[in-house]
Amino acid sequence: MFSDQEKANPGATRSGSAPRVSENFKRDLQILISSRVNCLFLYGEDDIEYKNFQLAVQTLLAKLDPVERARFTVEVWPGKVHVAEDPDRMREITQRALLWLDGFRQASFAIGQSGESVGFRT
């Protein structure tokens, strides 16, 4: 999911046009909202994508009702997050994502009986 206008919609940043969230990002966000899944967004304050995501927060996420908004976790870290060539940063991101996922567990994972839900809230 890209909020970056240049990646998702090169025409969105033409000279003289008002900044806007790409249609692709709007579509993808609507799919997330409709699916009622929980979402973790990690951005670095120096990420190019973050500037565009801020626009999405102000225009799209701000319009969600409190129940919908509660399913979105947005974290902004110092520096950059979108840096694939930095293994230490990737490790930090992976650890954070796993901790976030772990927060949805009801109890330790175990093999359940057929039809029994274990591990995640529904």
Number of C-alpha atoms within 10 A of each C-alpha: 10 19 26 24 23 16 12 16 17 11 12 18 15 10 8 6 9 9 13 16 23 22 15 16 19 16 12 14 18 13 12 16 18 10 9 13 12 15 16 14 11 18 22 18 16 15 19 16 20 20 16 19 22 14 15 20 14 10 13 15 18 11 11 13 9 10 9 16 15 11 15 17 12 12 11 15 13 10 12 18 21 18 13 9 8 11 10 11 15 15 11 12 16 12 12 14 15 11 11 14 14 14 12 13 13 12 12 10 10 9 10 10 8 6 6 7 13 16 15 14 10 7
